[in-house]
Amino acid sequence: MSAGIQYVLYLAILAALAIPLGAYIKKVMDGEKTWLSRVLTPCENAVYRLMRVNTQEQMNWKRYAVSVLIFSGVGLIFLFLLQLLQGVLPGNPQGLPGVKWDLSFNTAVSFVTNTNWQAYSGESTLSYLSQTLGLTVQNFVSAATGIAVLFAMLRGFMKAKTDGLGSFWVDMTRIVIHILIPLNLVISLLLVGGGVIQNFRGAQTVSLLEPIAVSADGKILQNAEIDLSSNTVVVDGEVVADADIVTEQFVPMGPAAGQVAIKQTGTNGGGFMGVNSAHPLENPNAFTNMVEMISLLLIPAALCFTFGKAVKNRKQGAAIFMAMFLCLVAALGVIGLNEQAATPQLAQDGAVDLSSVDQAGGNMEGKETRFGIAASSAWAAFTTAASNGSVNSMHDSYTPLGGMVAMLQMQLGEVIFGGAGCGLYGMLAFAILTVFIAGLMVGRTPEFLGKKIEPYEMKWSVLVCLATPIAILVGSGIAVVWPGMEASLNNGGAHGFSEILYAYSSCGGNNGSAFAGFQANTVFLNVSLGLVMLFARFLPIVGTLAIAGGLAEKKRIATTAGTLSTTNAMFVFLLIFVVLLIGALSFFPALALGPIAEFFQSIA
């Protein structure tokens, strides 16, 4: 199947599934009956009784924000302690020790902020108890938190002369029980059926069919003649004295499928295995790859259509969807073309077959042969657009421009679909900026969805839009001059700077993916990246809720002939322009020192 057909297929399936899911989410959040209500509503009511939740409560934006922060703070502390103490807790068949404090802090922050940045291999660092009770639970509730904040903002647009935005606890309960659990149950079954492991067995050691010879520096010796009886390795007629003979393979086990499902749909990222969805036990084949990849964008895309229904203007939801969709298509095209064309060094003199007819071709470094260029490029575009962070290839090996586009999608503030809920409320902040700028251009008071946009909303919108650039650039700047940082780099020069910039872009964009060559498990990086994640997650949440509170107190304005349309092609173009303009102004100098400089070095 050609790359173009694969791309069209992925995008078509995404749109086809997003529309009905968006309608279902709208019904759930409005408290309407669905075909699952008979089973799930009693569970929902039981939670309310157990937690003594007042379902009729209407929180103002400050109380809603405090509830979010308290809930997330308790989750952070619990997950931090769970990792520290896992060595003495049950559910640890491999006998793994407790995680050191800085890594525990980083991991706890990562999962609470819906980032899932991982500076470790999950299968060899965390117990099953830590994985299931800690990480998987946060995968659900951190995603639900973002969706809940989004709905608080939507109520701000729809309500008038009131300060009530609903109840965070009701929103959280409905999202988890009615949306995330049933959706991920289906996806988990699909993944298990496709070959993803799901068990509680300890790791297995299996015998290899053929032994492998490995050099002292860890490289596999090709064409080696191995004599097991004498433990000797001969390469090209010469004995390799320091070679090791490998006859067994460590095979991790565990409840992977359930965690993989929610990490994808909840745009949490990370992986059960250290190498993420490049691991054959986490992502075995083309079927599971397609299921996981579609899952990355499913909820963010669906929420666009939910938004249109919620504000009673489907064209508005379609306009936001098209703005995100066109950006994604452009990013996918650039990444795919650059990876297929490879680098000038690979392409010169026909040394590497770049065709996609008889073989994968192009830049296959760091990519699985079972996926090839198309599926790897699509995943890279989807995961950085979705603020997900899982990978099925190593982004450190991408071409300079291919890696730059993946990085840029995170730097734009996770608004090209983005994370579950947070991507859309981030894009709505950009939409507020867009109507404000457009209003100034035509000399009218800016309006959006029947509400006047005034200085209060503008101040908070600017803060929401700039929180991510501030976190990324300040964090990267400090890291570049921090003593000993070069020890964490796999490369020097422009690519080494790109490794640092990518790491802070990933954490600041609540993404979680990484340039694989970057060694982030140090005290400074664990702490600094954790602080960046906290800042870039919760400052926009507070800003979004403040906007929602301000909008809810305003009266609605009737649409007139002079009202700026926010549903036509011109508005979509302006919205994309504003997003890219802020991104370009913020990050072009940094990108010029990293991937852009590396690109020009490659063609020099």
Secondary structure, DSSP 8 states (H G I E B T S, - for coil): --HHHHHHHHHHHHHHHHHHHHHHHHHHHTT---TTHHHHHHHHHHHHHHHT--TT----HHHHHHHHHHHHHHHHHHHHHHHHTGGGSSS-TT------HHHHHHHHHHHHTT----SS-HHHHS-HHIIIIIIIHHHHHHHHHHHHHHHHHHHHHH--S------HHHHHHHIIIIIIHHHHHHHHHHHHHHT--------EEEEEEEEEEE-TTS-B-TT-EEETTTTEEEETTEE-TT-EEEEEEEE--SSHHHHHHHHHHTT----SSTTGGGSTTTS-SHHHHHHHHHHHHHHHHHHHHHHHHHTT-HHHHHHHHHHHHHHHHHHHHHHHHHHHH--HHHHGGG-S---SSSS--S--TTB-TTTHHHHHHHHHHHHHHTT----SB-GGGS-HHHHHHHHHHHHTTS-SS-STTHHHHHHHHHHHHHHHHHHHHHTS--EETTEE--HHHHHHHHHHHHHHHHHHHHHHHHHHHSTTGGGG-SS-HHHHHHHHHHHHHHHHTT-----TT----SHHHHHHHHHHHHHHHHHHHHHHHHHHHHHHTS------TTS--SSSHHHHHHHHHHHHHHHHHHHHHHHHHTHHHHHHHHH-
